Amino acid sequence: MVKCVSILGSTGSIGRQSLDVISRMPEIRVAALTAGSSVERMAQQCRQFRPRLAVMATEEAAMALKKELSDLPTEIAWGEEGLIAAATMDEADCVITAVVGMVGLKPTLAAIRKKKRIGLANKETLVCAGEIVMGEARKYGAEIVPVDSEHSAIFQCLMGNRDPAQVKRLILTCSGGPFFGMSREQLQTVTKADALKHPNWTMGAKITIDCATLMNKGLEVIEAMRLYDLPLEQVDVVIHRQSIVHSLVEYNDGAVLAQLGSPDMRLPIQLAFTYPERRQSPVAPLDLLTCGALTFAAPDLEAFPCLKLARDCAKAGGTACPAMNGANEEAVAMFLRDEIGFYDIHRLVSRAVDNVPFIQNPTLEQVLEADRLARQSVISK
């Protein structure tokens, strides 16, 4: 059970739900909160939770927040330096990494080196530099407890197993997003508004688009490989529209363990705080008599080629993964600005992966350079 938490990305979906969980657990204090540009929401959070440090993405936003909080003793900082300061505060024994994108990598590594428990919701950290991150976690003895519903489900299914060799495969479930069942031809003309209509979850725009392309599930495949030290061949994906079965683990004897629950992120968030204990949560318990039929299907890799691209990059390893991730971040941003079409995301990301020089065992600096070059490739179209 943790006692004090820093939340990186407190104004986003995961950050807000983390604070909702904390609001019901008075024994947990908040050390630091960080956000991008949402000054008003950050000011409200600071007034409620009284962190010692609040961090904004830019100096301009930080100065606006400082003005809003002039009557509070909260220290205000900004930028990457501020994020790292929030991640390494002495009083925080847990850091929730809920920022979106590569911006989460350096603060996560800094928190690991301070032996914090990492409540990991920033999948890009493991996608881009998983070997480095997990190596540092082992070196410093830092706990990584996944907050993503799928990886938390796997984490829970593995709790009673002490021998990784007993695991035959991990099965990640996927809602299929808003376009499940549509053909490639039908998807040619879908819009941003269409792609943002996720059937089961309320999330930020970027991850919602990744769910629509199934890139999100590809990123999660890579994340699972890194978290649980398994090859690509032992990580599968199935479409499960109801989002009740959050993921499964198949063992060598054929037994399959699944974690089921209502589609509410507060359950895995709370577990990251209380593990190895389980506490009463605000999540409504799953009612098997009313949740309806549970169905499963294979993903359509022709209609959703981003999933195949992600698996190909996972197989290649090295700088293919950070190149793919960086390119995808830029392409999704362009799609959200209505500058490109739905399938242009895959086209631009695939081209960027091909354009970035491949390095098999990259250093952190080479990972960051692959990310930069891939973004540059996408921006140049």
N, C-alpha and C positions, 0 to 999 in steps of 0.2 A: 504494500500500500504506500503510495507516494504521499508526500506532505506539502510539497511546494512545486509549482509548475510554471514554466515559461511557454507561451503559445506563439509560435511563429505563423502568422496569417490569421489573426484573431477575428477579423471582420468578414472572412469568407465563410462558406457553409460549414466546413469542419470546425473552424475556429469558434463560430457562434454556438454550435452544438456542444463543443467541449466546455464552453463557459456555462451553458445550460446545465450540463452534468455537474460542474463544480458548484453551481449555485445551490444544488441539492445536497452537497457534501461539505458542510462547513469546516471539516477538519483539513481541507485542502486550501492552501493560500496560493495566490497568483503573484509571481515575481516580476514577470515581464509580458507585455503584449506587443505584437508588431503587426503592421498593416501596410497596404500600398498607398492609396490616396483617400480613403474614406475617413476624413477628419471628424465629421460629425458622429459617425458610429463609434470610432475609436474613443472620442471624448466621453460618450455615454458609457462605454465599457470601463474606462478608467475611473469614472466616478462611482461605478458600482463595485468594481473589484480592487481598486486602489493598488495597482502594481507600482513597484519602485521605479521601473523603467518602461517607457513607451517609445516605440520606434516606428517611423514612417519611411516610405521609400525615398522621398526626396526632401531636400532642405526646405523647400517652399511649403510642403505639407507639414513638415515638422514645426516650422515657425507658426503656421496657422493653428496647429494643435497646442503649442505652447501658450498661445494667446487664449485659447479656449479653457486651458487648465491653469491659468495664472494663479488661482487661489489654492492649488494643490501642490504638494512637494514632489510630485512625479518628475523624474528626470526624463528629458526628451532627447532623442537621438535620431539619426537617419542613415539610410544607405546600408551597404554591406557591412561596414564596421559596426553599425548599430545592431544589425541582425546577429552578428557574431557575439557581441556583448550580451544580448538577450539570451543567446544559447549557452553561454558559459557562466552565468551568474552563480555565485557560490551557494546561495540559499536554495536554488532550484535543483531538485533531485530528478526531475522529469522534464523533457522538452517535447512538446507536440509540434512536429514539423508539418504544418498544413499550408505552407506557401505553395504556389503552383510554379513548376518549371525548375530550370537549372539553378535559380537563385537559392534554392534550398541546400545545395551540395556543400558549400564551404561551412555554413553554420552547423549543419549536421555533423560533419567531420570534427568541427571544433567541440561540439557537445560530447561526442564520443570520446575525445581525448581527455575530457573532464569526467569521464566515467558516469555520465548521466544515463537514465533510462530514456530511450528514444521511442516516443509514440509516433510511429512512422506513417504519415499520410501523404508524403511527397514521393511518389513513385519514381520520379525522374532521377532522384539520388541513386537508387540502385540500378536503374536502367542504364545510366551513363557511366557510373563508376562503381558498380556493385562489388567487384573483386577487391577494390581498394577499400571501400567502406566496410565490408564484412571482415576484411583482414585487420583493419584498425579496431573494429569492435572486439575481435578476439584478442588482440594485443592488449587493449586497455580494460577488458572485462566489462564493457558497456552492454547493457541489455537492449535489444531491439524488439519491441512488441508492435506488430503491425496493426494499423487502425483501419485500413481498407477492409470492407466487409468480407471480401473473398480471402484475403490473406489472414485475417483474423480467424476466419472459419477453419482454414487449414491449421493455423497455430493451435486452435482448440482441439481439432481432431488428432493432433500429434501429441497432445499433453501427456497421454498415458504411455507413449512409446519412447523408449530410451535408445533404440537402435535404428538409425536411418536406413540401414541395409534391409530392414523389414518392409520398407515402403516400395511398392511397385510403381505407383504413379499418383500424381496430384491431378485433380479434375476441377478446373475453375469454371464456375457457372457464369453465364452472360445473359442479360435480359434480351439481347438482340437489338436494343435501342428502338427508335421510332420507325425504322424502315424494315423491320423484320418481314420476310416474305416477299419483298419487292425485288423485281428483276433489275439487272444492270440498265436495261433500256428505260425502265420507269424512274430509276435514280438519276438519270441524266439531267433532269429539270428540277430537282428538289431545291428548296431555298433554305436560307439561314433560319427563317421562322419555323419551317418544317423540322429541321434538324435539332432545334432547341426544345422540342416537345418530347422529353423523355417519358416513357410510360409509367415508371415506378419511383424514380428518385428525383429529388430537387437538389441540383448541384450548380456549380459555377459554369459559365458559358463554355470555357475551354474543354473541361472534362466531358460536358454534355455533347459537344461536337465529336470528341474522341469516341464516345459511346456510339454515336450515329455511324461513324466510319468503321467501328470495331477496332480502331487503333488502341483504344484504352485497354482492350483485352490483350492485345499484343504486348503492350507495355507491362501488363500484369504477368504475362507468361515469363518475360525476362526477369521481372522482380521476384517471382516465385523461384526461378532457377537460382538466383543469388541468395535469397533468404534461406533456402533449404538445401542448397548445394547439390542440386540435381541437374542432370543433362536435359536438353530440350526434349528428348524422346520420352521423358517421364513426366511431362507436363502437357495436359490436354485441355481443350475447351469444349464445353457443350452449351447450347442455347437453352435457357430455362426462363421462360417468359414471366413467371410469377414472382421471381426474386425472393423465394421462401427458402430454398436450399442455397446456402451462400457459397459453398464449395464442398468438395469431398476428397477423401484420401482412400486409395485402394492399397491394401496390403498384399504381401506375397501369397497368402493363403486364399485370396479371393474375397476376404471380408472388406466391405466398403463402409467407412464411417463418414457421416455427413453432419454438418451443423445447420440446423434450421432455426428460423426466427423471423419475426416481423421485419419488413424492410425499413429499419430505423438505425441510423449510424450511431446513436447514443449508446447502443449496447457494446459495440467494439471499442468505442472511446472510453467508456467506463471501465471495461476490462483492462485497458492499457494503464489506467490509474490504480486499479485494485489487485491486479494479478500478483500472486496466484490465488487470491481470494475472489469470491463472487459476492456481490452485494445486491440488495434489492435495487432495481433500476426503474426509471420512469417509462420504460418501453412496455407497451401492452403485450402480454404474453401471447404466443401463437396459439390459435385455436384450430386444431386439426379438423374439427367438424365443420368449420365455416370457411376455411381458407381456399377451398375448391380443389380441383384436380391439379396435380403437379406434372408438367410435361417437359420433355427434353428432345432436342434436335441437334443435328450437326450444323455448324456454321457454313454459310455459302461463301466460299473463298473467291468465287468469280465476281459476285455482286459486291463483296467487301474485301478488296485486295489488300487493304492496309494490314489486315490480320496476317495474311501470308507474308507480306513484306517484313513485318515485325519478327515473324518466326525465322525468316531467312537471315535477318540481321542477328538474331539470337544464336543461330547456328554458326555464323561467321565469327561472332564475338568481337573483341577488340574495339576499334573506333567506329565500327559499323553502327553500334547501338547509340552512342552519343550523337553521331551524325544524323541518324534517323530521328532521334528525339528533338534535336535542335531544329531540324528542318520542319518537323511536324508542328512545333510551336509557332514558327513563323507562318507556315501555310494556313494553320487554323486561324491565326490572327487576321490574315488576309481574307479568309472566307467570312469571318465575322464582320469585316469591313465591307463586305459585298464586292470585293475586288476580283475574286476567282470563283469558279464553280465547285460543286461537290467533288467531282472526280479529279479536279486539278490538285486537290490536296495530295492524293496518292501520286499523281504524275510528278509534282514538284519534289516530294520527299524522296521518291525513288531515284530521280535524277541527281539529287544532292548526295545521296548515299554513294552513287556511282562516281561522283565528282571528287569527293573527299579522299585523299590518299589514305590507304588502309594501313593501320599499325596493329599488330596482334596483341601485344602486351603493353598498352600505353601507360605512361605516367599521368599524374593528375593534370599536368600542364598540357600534355598531348590530348587528353580528353577534352579540355577546355578549348583547345585549338580546333579540334574536329567539330565541336559545337559551333564555333565562330564561323568556320568555313562553310558549314552546311547552311547556316542562316543566311550567309552572304549569297550562296547559290540560289536560294529560294527568292530572296529579295530581288535578285537580278532577273528572275523569271527565265 
